[in-house]
Amino acid sequence: MAPKQKEVCLACGKAFGKDYSVQCAICGLWIHLKPCSGISDEHFKYLEEQAKATGSAYWACRSCMNYSQAITQKVKVIEKDIESLKGDVKENKTGVQRVENTIEEMKRQMEKNRLELEKKIDNCKAEMREEWREREIRRKNLVFHRIEEPEDGVRAGEERRKQDLDRLKIILETIGLVGMETEIKACRRIGERSEEARPIIVVMKTEEAKKRILEEARKLRGTEFEEVGIVPDLTNEQRREEAELLEEAERRNQTMRTEDEISKNVKWLVVGPRGEKRLIRGIERERGGPYRGRGGARGTVRRGSYQYQPPNQNRQQRDRYSYQYQPQNLTRQQRDQLSRKRTMTDREVEVEEVMETATQSPPAKR
């Protein structure tokens, strides 16, 4: 193929005449066959045959050959990098798939946990409703312990209940509640018969009657019914809560008391009537005699349970630490009348106030 008239040889820069010339397949420039291109006669003959057979012949000048070799090396490097990237992409794709699978598993687990949580919440609500229903049922109930069983010869249930009611009537009269048996709505023994007397559940008509009996239960001390215990009818949950309060008080006393509190005998105590117990900080006092009445537990502050008096105090000062403290300037008759009017709650508040006062102003050490 002859070059155009405007073309010049890429080697010598001269125009082409009638001499043979060859075009570079890469840059497209022309070059004199001899002596510029350095192509032998055999090579040129081969290029002619190739052009006749295929319509084109491939030949590249030296510059393009050097450039193409450099490009080829770079292409090989790029191809190697591409293969490496393909491996990384494949590995990343596998990792992404694992992450997606993990996410799906977490979604399934979260859904499972959500359903389980909803089920537990529903169960808790049902248990709470049942607990409140049970507490409402027992709100007017009392439990009498250690009351002698009816005679063995009495088999009829009605006759046995009548004997239990007669004994309850005598006990109520003993503590000064004459006629209170009319406030009893129902009574029954609970548990299986054994050598020990079974407790009696007593259902009162009003909650006021129940509170009145609990307030006067302390009067059983010193009577033939001293061993009889009268306590509120608590649910299993209430008993469990009281046990946990005692454990919490014990834990705090072992881990939270300072050396100063130990020296002053200040500790955590469980106080209050059964079913209404709570934790307070106060001074534990020495116990008095046995107690029967609203019930309590070891380590708790109960009405009349502690008779501690601070040392080095005159009588008037000691009265402030007594749970039977009376306002001054009152006659003995007025003090007795005021004492009879106090409720159990008033007495418990008084005990707490005394303990707080003793905590802030501790007695002198012996």
PyMOL commands that set and color helices and strands:
alter all, ss='L'
color gray80, all
select helices_A, chain A and resi 33-37+41-54+62-138+157-174+180-183+207-220+236-255+259-263+315-320+332-341+344-360
alter helices_A, ss='H'
color red, helices_A
select strands_A, chain A and resi 21-23+30-32+141-145+184-189+200-204+229-232+266-271+278-283+300-301
alter strands_A, ss='S'
color yellow, strands_A
deselect
rebuild
show_as cartoon
